[in-house]
Amino acid sequence: LMTYPFLLEFSFGELFQQGTSFIFSNPPQTPLSNITLNYELSIDGPEMQSNTDPGYQYWLDSEGRWFLEGDGFLPPGTTCAQRTCTDSLGYTSSAYIGQHELTWENMTTGESGIISEGSKFESSLYWYCYCDAPPHWSAYIPVAIGQNRIIVTQSAGGTLQQDEVLVTIE
C-alpha cells in the first residue's frame, strides 16, 4: 500500500474555523509493468453448450441471444488503484483497463459485435485488481436454431488471443 508521508493543512478564514484540516488523497496508480500476472482469454464452461442441457437452459434469452462470459488478459496501460483486494471503505479495488478490443463472431450466422473496446474504466472488461482473479467479461450473443460456432477475440498491444464455443439451440 502506497501512502503519502505528509498531510496538507490550511485555513479558509471565515469559511471554516481556524485550524480546520483537509486531507487530499489521490492514491497513486500502480503501472501494469510492475504487476506480474499472466491471464489468458477464455470462455467459461464447456466447449459445447446447449439449451437442452439443464445447466444452460436459462442462458437463452427471449430475444434469441446466448449468454457467454469468460476471462481476458490485461492490456498494456492497465493500472491498479490499490494493492489490496478491497479499499479502506470495503469496496472491491478496480482497475483502469488499457487500450483493447474484445469482440465476438457467430460463424454460423455471420454476425459479429463488440464486447468491450477502448481505454476506459467502465468498459465491459472488468478487473478487480489484486483479488487473485483475471479480468472478466460477459455478453449476449445472437444465435440461430442449430449449431452456432462462436469465436471471442481479444486484441491489445500486439497480442491477439481467441477462444471458441459451440452452442446448440433446439
N, C-alpha and C positions, 0 to 999 in steps of 0.2 A: 504494500500500500504506500503510495507516494503522498506526502503531506507537505504543506508549506511551513517553514520554520518560524514564521512571524505572523502577527495579527496587524491589520491596518486599522488604526483608531483615529477618529476625527470628530468634530462637533459642528453642527449647523446653526449654532447660536440660538435664535428664538424658535426654530422649528423643533428642536429636541433639547432636552435638558442637557446642561453642560456635562461632559464626561460620558455621553452615550457612545457605545462602541458598536461598530459594524464589522462584520466578518464577511469578506468576499471569498467565495470558494468556487473555483472552476477547476475540477480535477484534471490533471494532465492526462493526455491520451498516450497509450502505450502503442508504439508502432508495431505492425504485424511482423516486421523483420525481427523483433525481439520475442516473438511468440513461436514456439516450435510445435505446431500441430499439423498432422498430415491427414486431412479429411478428404474423402472422395465422393463424387456424385453417385447417388444410388436412389432407387425406388424401393420404398418399403413393401414388404410382403413377398409372396412367391412370384416366380417369373410368369406363372399362368394364373389368372384370376377370372372368376365367372360370377354372374349374378345368381346362378343356381347354387353356389356354394353358400351354406348358412353363415359363414364368417363374413361374406361380402354381399349378402342380399340387400343391404340398405345403402350400398355405395353408388347405386344408380339413382340419380335424382329425377324429378318429374319432368325435367327439360331434356332428358336423354344424355346426361353428362355423367361420366365416371369420375369418382373422387380418387385422386392419387396424391401421395405425399412421399417425401423422402429427405435425403440429406444432400448437401452440396459441399464444395470446397471453399476455402477462404480466398477471395480475390485479393490481389495486391492492392495496397492502400487501405485495407481494413484496419481499424483501430479499436481499442477497447478502453472504456472509461474507467473501469475498475479492475483490480487484480484479485477480486473475490467474487464468488457466485452471487451474493446479494450485497447491495449497498447499505449504507448506515441506516436507511429508513426501512430496510427489509425488502426492497424491490429487487427483482432479478436484474443483473447487470447486462445491459445490451451493448451491442457494438455498432459502429458505423461501418457498413459494408462498402468495400471498394467497388470500383467500376466493374460491371459484369453484365452478362446476358444469360438468362435461363429460359429456355424455350421447350415447347412440346410439338410433336408432329404425329398425327394419326396416319400411318402409311396406308391404311385401308381406305379412308375417306379422302385423303389428300389435304385435310385441314391441318392448320398449324396455328400456334399462338405463342404469346409471351407470358411466362410465369412471373418473371422479375427482370428488371433491367436498370441500368444507371448506377448511380453512386449516391444513395440516399438512405437515411435512417429508416424510413417507412416503406421499404421495398418488401416484396413477398418472400425474400430470403432472409430469415431471421437467425441471429446468432446470439445466444446468451453466453457471452464470453466467460471463461473460467468456471463453467459449470460442468466440465468434462463431457460435453455433448457437441456434436458437429452443428453447423448451420442447418436450418430446417426450412423446407418449402412445402406448399400444398397448392393444388389446383383442381378444377373441374374440367375434364376433357370431353368434348363431344364424341359420342360413339355411335356406331350403327349396329343393326342386328347382325350377328355372326361374329367372326374373329376380327379383332382390332389390334394391330401391332402398333404400339405407341412407343416413340423414342423421345427421351428427355435429354437435352443437351445443355451443358453449361460451358461458357467460354469467358475467359478473363486473362489478361496479361500474357497472351500467347499460349495459354493452356486450354485444351478442349477435352471435355470428358462427356461420355454418353452412357446411358443405361436404357434398357427397354423392357417392356412387359407385354404379354399377350392377354388381352381382355376379351372374353367371350360373352356375348349378350344373346340370350334366348328369349 
